Amino acid sequence: MLLTISGSSCSGKTTTVRACGPIDGLVWHDFDEIGVPSDADLVWRQRSLEAWIRRALRYQDDGLDMLLTGQSPLGEVLACPSAPALDGIAACLLDVDDEVRRQRLTRRDPGRWDARATERFIGWAQWQRGHAADPSHRPEAIMNGAWDQMRWTLPDSWSVPVIDTTGRTVAQSAAEVRRWIDRHRQPANQDIA
């Protein structure tokens, strides 16, 4: 099974998942650990996502589930060529208030992001909120200029819960993420959700 936690930069994905601690039978990876080239674009992200899904399939063959944190929303995950071979897919969005995201970006990477770049992170976060609620929300954001191997379809069911880290401690956010993980790793729940 593949579990994905997406969210725009500084939503707390890495910090929150680290705070969950080790979980039996679950391997965690951050999308960016493969390295992100300076010219990374939509096609690069989608091709890399396909590589991550193939890795999840290798874990699946070994009886393990994989948790992937990154920027890729559920619509992209489902469109990857190898996604249908997964035993199950579950996705959630980790989010934070836009002003808090601005503050976190400044603290994490002082002087790195100008106002325009920061607003792109905010815009991506806003788009992800819309996509989490509705898979048909502005599909051009992930489809225009997409990798030509993607298989775009609207799913029969759609559930992308949003975990908001605004005003919460890391422990509180991690507890909610852990509940989400545990709920979706139950054998009866291993469908696309």
PEUR-V653426 format. One record per residue. N is the residue number from 0. SS is DSSP state (@ for helix, = for strand, . for the rest). OMEGA is omega in whole degrees, 0 to 359 (NA if undefined). Layout:
{{N;SS;OMEGA} {N;SS;OMEGA}}
//
This chain:
{{0;.;175} {1;=;172} {2;=;179} {3;=;173} {4;=;180} {5;=;177} {6;.;177} {7;.;182} {8;.;177} {9;.;173} {10;.;177} {11;.;184} {12;@;184} {13;@;181} {14;@;183} {15;@;181} {16;@;176} {17;@;182} {18;@;177} {19;@;181} {20;.;180} {21;.;179} {22;.;182} {23;.;175} {24;.;181} {25;=;178} {26;=;181} {27;=;174} {28;=;170} {29;=;183} {30;@;186} {31;@;181} {32;@;177} {33;@;184} {34;.;180} {35;.;180} {36;.;181} {37;.;180} {38;.;180} {39;.;179} {40;.;182} {41;@;180} {42;@;178} {43;@;181} {44;@;183} {45;@;176} {46;@;178} {47;@;177} {48;@;176} {49;@;178} {50;@;177} {51;@;179} {52;@;176} {53;@;176} {54;@;178} {55;@;178} {56;@;176} {57;@;175} {58;@;180} {59;@;178} {60;@;178} {61;.;178} {62;.;181} {63;.;171} {64;=;178} {65;=;173} {66;=;180} {67;=;174} {68;=;180} {69;=;184} {70;.;188} {71;.;178} {72;.;183} {73;@;180} {74;@;176} {75;@;180} {76;@;182} {77;@;182} {78;@;180} {79;.;184} {80;.;183} {81;.;184} {82;@;181} {83;@;180} {84;@;179} {85;.;177} {86;.;180} {87;.;177} {88;=;173} {89;=;182} {90;=;170} {91;=;179} {92;=;172} {93;=;188} {94;=;177} {95;.;177} {96;.;184} {97;@;181} {98;@;177} {99;@;178} {100;@;178} {101;@;180} {102;@;180} {103;@;178} {104;@;180} {105;@;179} {106;@;184} {107;@;185} {108;.;184} {109;.;176} {110;.;183} {111;.;188} {112;.;174} {113;.;183} {114;@;181} {115;@;179} {116;@;178} {117;@;180} {118;@;175} {119;@;176} {120;@;179} {121;@;179} {122;@;178} {123;@;177} {124;@;179} {125;@;178} {126;@;181} {127;@;177} {128;@;179} {129;@;180} {130;@;179} {131;@;181} {132;@;187} {133;.;183} {134;.;180} {135;.;179} {136;.;176} {137;.;184} {138;.;180} {139;@;181} {140;@;179} {141;@;183} {142;@;181} {143;.;182} {144;.;184} {145;.;174} {146;.;187} {147;.;178} {148;.;182} {149;.;181} {150;.;187} {151;.;173} {152;.;173} {153;.;182} {154;.;177} {155;.;179} {156;.;185} {157;.;176} {158;.;177} {159;=;178} {160;=;179} {161;=;175} {162;=;184} {163;=;181} {164;.;182} {165;.;175} {166;.;180} {167;.;174} {168;.;176} {169;@;181} {170;@;178} {171;@;179} {172;@;180} {173;@;179} {174;@;179} {175;@;177} {176;@;179} {177;@;177} {178;@;179} {179;@;178} {180;@;183} {181;@;180} {182;@;184} {183;@;177} {184;.;175} {185;.;184} {186;@;181} {187;@;184} {188;@;187} {189;.;170} {190;.;176} {191;.;181} {192;.;NA}}
//
